[in-house]
Amino acid sequence: MRTKPLLTQLSAAALLLCAAAAAQADITVYTSQADFLAAVQAPGVDTYDDLSIINYGDSLNRHAGSYTYDVYSDTGLYGAGGGGFDFWLSNNQRNNPIVFSNFSGGVSAFGGNFFGSNVNGEYLVGNLKLTAIDGSVLTYTLSGSTTTDFLGFVSTTPLSAVVLGTDGGAYWPTANNVVLAVPEPATYGMLLAGLGFVGLMSRRRA
């Protein structure tokens, strides 16, 4: 009688499928830019150096290398920085978040420098919150971040949005050198290997 082995195989297959589904929603946080870049491929960078300290309206379509994405903030996006021609992206109302979304090319890795700025667009120490959304939601707080502190997210599925906000302090959310990328192929290889094993088990029980 083959009932017990069949149930065992089905249980193992179900566990593998659950593990694969869980892997698809996994987000890893990187505070080292070198480690982040080692975990991704084909990165593209948006430096915002084409911006000026003016109001650009609620939304912009941007490029980071070969990728495109949209950035939005209610009441307007503003250029900031400018020292040494290094411009940043900020917004008009400090309590409103900046939303990065509509990533092209299956982007599932997002990083950059995130910090606070004052009403004149100059650096001001502050606490920033970044939330990555890929079907699951992960929020990370950067406390007292500087203009060179790095934070990045790498997901095993495409990102739908990343939200940059503050903790409500008297400073504006500000971004620079945003990096978009996709994970290294090994991440997908592990997932495909698991699914392939499920397929093999299905053939053996036939």
N, C-alpha and C positions, 0 to 999 in steps of 0.2 A: 504494500500500500504506500503511495507517494504523497499522502496528504501533509504529513509533518515536514518533509523536506521542502515541499512547495510553499508552505506557510513561512518557513524559515527564509526561503529565497525572497518571497514577497516582502517580508518584514525588512530584510536587508536592503532591498531595492527602495522601499519607502523611506528608510533612514537616509540612504544616499541622496534621494531626491530632496528630502528636507534639508540636508546639509548643503546641497547645491543651491537651493532657494535662499538659505540663510547667507551663503557666500555672496549671492547676487546683491544682497542689501547691506553688505558690510562696508563701513567707511573707516579708513585709517587716518589719523591726525599726525601731521609732521610739523615740528617746530624747527627742524633743520632743513634749509634749502637744499643742501647737498644730498641728504637722505631722500628728500622728495624727488629730486631730479633723477636719482638712481632707481626710483620705483616707477618711473614713467618713461614714455617715449614720445618723440615728435613734439616737444614743448614749443609753444608760441607765447611771446611776451607783448603786453600792451603797456608802454611806459607812460602814456598820457602827456608826453612832452609836446604834443600838438595843441594842448589846451591853453587857455588864458584865464585870468581871474574875472570871468563873466558868467552870467546865467545862461545855461544851454537849454533851458526848458526841462520838461519832465523826463524825457527819454533820449537816449543816444544808441545808435547801432555802431559797434566797435569791432576792430580786428585785433587778434593776437596771433601773429604769424599767419598761418593758413586758416585759422578758425575765425568765425564771427560769433558775436553774442550781443544781447541787448542789456542796457543798464538803465534803471528807472529809479526815480525818487520823487514822491509827491511834493509839489511846490518848487521843484527845480534842482538841476545838477549844476555844480559850480567847479571851475578850475581852482586849484589852490597851489601853494608852494611858490615856485618860481625862482628860488635862490639858485644861482648858477644854471638857470634855465631848466631845472628839474621840476617840472610841473606835476601836480597830483590831481586826483579826482575826489571831490567832496560834494556837499549838497547845500541847499539854501536854508533848510530848517533842521537844526541839530537833532530834534527829537524824532525825525523821520528816518527810517532805514534806507539804505541803498540796496537795490535788488539787482543781481546779475542773473540773467536767464537766457532762454532760447539759444543754447550753445549748439554750434554746428559740429558735424563730424564725430558724433558719439562721445563728446568730451565727458570724461568721468574723473578728471583730476583738475583741481583749482587751487591756486595758491597766490601769495604775494605779500607785500608789506602793508600792514593795516595799523592805523594810529589815529590820534586826534589832532585837530587843528582849531585855531581860534577864528574869530569873525573876520580877521584880515587874511586868512588862508595860511597862517604861519603855524609851525608845529607847536602843539600843546599836549603835555602828557595827559593821558586819559585811559579809561578802560573800555575796550571794544568787545562786542559779541559777534561772532560769526556763526551762522547756521547753515549747514549743508543739507540739501533735500534731494533724495534719490528714490523716493518711495518710503524710506525711513527718514528720520530727522535727527541730526546731531548738532548740538550747540557747544561752542568752545569760547571761553573768555580769555582775552589777552589783557593782562593787568599792567598798566604803566608802560605800554608798548612804545618803542622808539621807531624812528623812520626806517630803521634797518632790520627790525625784528620780522621774522618770517613765520607765516602760518599757512599750511596747505592741507587739503583733503584729497584722498584718493579713494574712490569707490569702485566696486566691482560691477556697477551698472552705471549707465549715463546719468549725469546730474541734471535735475530739472531746474534747480535754482540754488544760489548762495545769497544769503541775506547778511548785510553788514550794518550793525547798529551800535549804539552806545548803551551805557547803564543809566542814562538820563542826566549825566553830568553836563557841565557848561563847556562843552567842546563838540566839535562836529566830526562825524565818521569820515575817514579819509583813507583812500587806497592808492597804492603805487605799484608799478611793476607786476601787474596781474599776469599769472602764468596759467595757460590752459594746456591740457595734454590728455593722453589716454594712458592707461596702465601698461606695463610691460606685458608681452604676450604670455609669459609664464602664468600670470593670474588667470587668464582664460584657459590656458592649457590644463590646469588642474581641474577646472570645472568640466571641461570636455572629457577629460579622462574619467571622471566620476560618472558622467552620463553614459560614456561608452561602456563602462563596467555594468551599469544597469541594463543596457541593451544586450550584453553578453549573457547575463543571468537570465534574461527573458528568453533568449534562444535556447539555452540549456534546459529550461524546464518544459519546452514544447514537446 
